[in-house]
Amino acid sequence: MRSGAGSESAPRSSAPVNPVDGAREACLRLLTVRPRSRAELATALTRRGYPPQVTETVLGRLTEVGLVDDAAFAEAFVSSRHGSRSLARTALSHRLRQRGVDREIIEEAVSVITTDDELESARMLAARKLAATRGSPAPVRARRIASTLARRGYPAAVAAQVVREALALDEEIEFEEGDPIDAE
C-alpha cells in the first residue's frame, strides 16, 4: 500500500499554463486522429476557448513546419475519397468547402480528376450497385443506381448515361429516347 505523503511528492501534470502550449498540444492531438484543414483546427481551438491571437500563432507555426497544409490536405482528400468512395468532383468540392479549404486550393485539387476518370468511377459504382439490385425490375434498378450516383455528386447526364450502359450490358435492354432514366 502506498502512503499519502508519497503521492504528493510527484506532482501530476495538468493542462499547460501557457495557452500557446495548450493550443499546440490540442492541435497535435487532433492531427494524430486524422488530417485536418487549417479552418478545422481554428474552429476546434475556438471551441476550446483559445483566443484568436493564440490560435493564429499556433496555426502559423504548425503551417511553417508543414504539419498544417491545406493544399496537401485537399490533394490527399480528393485522392482518397475519389478512389475509395467514388465521389464526383462536385461532391469532393462541397466536402472540402465544408472543411474550410479555400476555393482556389479546391479547384486545383479536383482538377486532377478528368472527365474520363469521373465516368469510369461512375461506371464502377454503377456496376457494384447493379450487382446488389440483381433480381429487381429494370426501372427499380435504374432508379437505385441513378440515386446512388446523384448522392455521390455525379451530374444527371452522366448518371443517365452510366445507368443506361450498365443495364444494357447486364440485361441486354434497349433504351429508347424519353425513358425515365434520361436526365435534363
Buried (B, 14 or more C-beta within 10 A) or exposed (E): EEEEEEEEEEEEEEEEEEBBEBBBEBBEEBBEEEBBBBBBBBBBBEEEEBEEEBBBBBBEBBBEEEBBBBBEBBBEBBBEBBEEEBBBBBBBBEBBEEBBBBEEBBEBBBEEBEEEEBBEBBBEBBBEBBEEBEEEEBEEBBBBBBEBBBEBBBBBEBBBBBBBBBBEEBEEBEBEEEBEBBEE
